[in-house]
Amino acid sequence: MPYDRDHWEQLWQKALREHGDKVAKRPPNAHLTSELADLPAGRALDAGCGHGAETFWLAGHGWEVTAVDFSATALAHARSTADALGPEIAGRVTWVEGDLGVWAPPLRAFELVVCLYVHVAGSVPEMVQRMASGVAPGGTLFLVGHRPIDPVTGKPTAAANQVQVSVAEAASVLTAPTWQLLVAEERPRAAAGTGVDAVICAKRVS
Ligand SMILES: C[S@@+](CC[C@H](N)C(=O)[O-])C[C@H]1O[C@@H](n2cnc3c(N)ncnc32)[C@H](O)[C@@H]1O
């Protein structure tokens, strides 16, 4: 199954048609809120922002957020949720329709780059490198990938046919002396009650 733009457009159209109100109220990712709550605000990139829950959380914590997704439907929904949240939030977000397979952030432009649960069509290390290129010196890269197999049951997860970031592939790119790995581990996927996520948090030293 190709996880391309058309596929995501259809998924978002269905999800928003069937329960758009619930989507708008989804809480931000728990890995992200626990790891990033103490970072001083600056410029952030939310790559693959979807419905925007993390973008809103970041904007609410003072970040100026560039939110990128290739689904026009998801972006339109996120933008209208931002407007409903008010100018404090909406005014801190720039929405960008772009394909992360080819879209590269401006070099070293962000104090924080986050990329959560995005299927990678090409090489994972290349994608990590592309996201990492947007992080300013002293800034943070935060990646989360849903792992395809639940280690407890041995069964395929919802991400079974997707390629998402893994700890090993991220760590192979985020090496010293340029990077300091702060978190690189698989953690239980509490929100789903099953499965694990690869959680990677790294600081650009230079
Ligand atoms: C599973 S959702 C995750 C959304 C959000 N990051 C979160 O954690 O809830 C994956 C999102 O990535 C977007 N996406 C997937 N591949 C993409 C690509 N190549 N370029 C841009 N966006 C992409 C999809 O449209 C979707 O909104």
The ligand as an SDF file (V2000), in Angstrom:
LIG
                    3D

 27 29  0  0  0  0  0  0  0  0999 V2000
    0.3290    9.4470   11.1980 C   0  0  0  0  0  0  0  0  0  0  0  0
    0.1190   11.1250   10.7280 S   0  0  0  0  0  0  0  0  0  0  0  0
    0.9630   11.9440   12.0640 C   0  0  0  0  0  0  0  0  0  0  0  0
    0.5080   13.3630   12.2550 C   0  0  0  0  0  0  0  0  0  0  0  0
    1.1680   14.0720   13.4320 C   0  0  0  0  0  0  0  0  0  0  0  0
    2.6000   14.2170   13.2210 N   0  0  0  0  0  0  0  0  0  0  0  0
    0.9070   13.3010   14.7100 C   0  0  0  0  0  0  0  0  0  0  0  0
    1.8490   12.8550   15.3560 O   0  0  0  0  0  0  0  0  0  0  0  0
   -0.2580   13.1410   15.0610 O   0  0  0  0  0  0  0  0  0  0  0  0
    1.3020   11.3150    9.4240 C   0  0  0  0  0  0  0  0  0  0  0  0
    1.2010   12.6860    8.7610 C   0  0  0  0  0  0  0  0  0  0  0  0
    2.2950   12.8640    7.9230 O   0  0  0  0  0  0  0  0  0  0  0  0
    1.8480   13.3710    6.6910 C   0  0  0  0  0  0  0  0  0  0  0  0
    2.8190   12.8880    5.7030 N   0  0  0  0  0  0  0  0  0  0  0  0
    3.1350   11.6130    5.4190 C   0  0  0  0  0  0  0  0  0  0  0  0
    4.0880   11.5550    4.4770 N   0  0  0  0  0  0  0  0  0  0  0  0
    4.3850   12.8460    4.1720 C   0  0  0  0  0  0  0  0  0  0  0  0
    5.2830   13.4460    3.2570 C   0  0  0  0  0  0  0  0  0  0  0  0
    6.0700   12.7300    2.4570 N   0  0  0  0  0  0  0  0  0  0  0  0
    5.3370   14.7940    3.2060 N   0  0  0  0  0  0  0  0  0  0  0  0
    4.5260   15.5480    3.9950 C   0  0  0  0  0  0  0  0  0  0  0  0
    3.6450   15.0380    4.8760 N   0  0  0  0  0  0  0  0  0  0  0  0
    3.5740   13.6970    4.9600 C   0  0  0  0  0  0  0  0  0  0  0  0
    0.4560   12.8250    6.4840 C   0  0  0  0  0  0  0  0  0  0  0  0
   -0.3140   13.6170    5.6190 O   0  0  0  0  0  0  0  0  0  0  0  0
   -0.0530   12.8580    7.9230 C   0  0  0  0  0  0  0  0  0  0  0  0
   -0.6600   14.0850    8.1980 O   0  0  0  0  0  0  0  0  0  0  0  0
  1  2  1  0
  2  3  1  0
  2 10  1  0
  3  4  1  0
  4  5  1  0
  5  6  1  0
  5  7  1  0
  7  8  2  0
  7  9  1  0
 10 11  1  0
 11 12  1  0
 11 26  1  0
 12 13  1  0
 13 14  1  0
 13 24  1  0
 14 15  1  0
 14 23  1  0
 15 16  2  0
 16 17  1  0
 17 18  1  0
 17 23  2  0
 18 19  1  0
 18 20  2  0
 20 21  1  0
 21 22  2  0
 22 23  1  0
 24 25  1  0
 24 26  1  0
 26 27  1  0
M  CHG  2   2   1   9  -1
M  END
$$$$
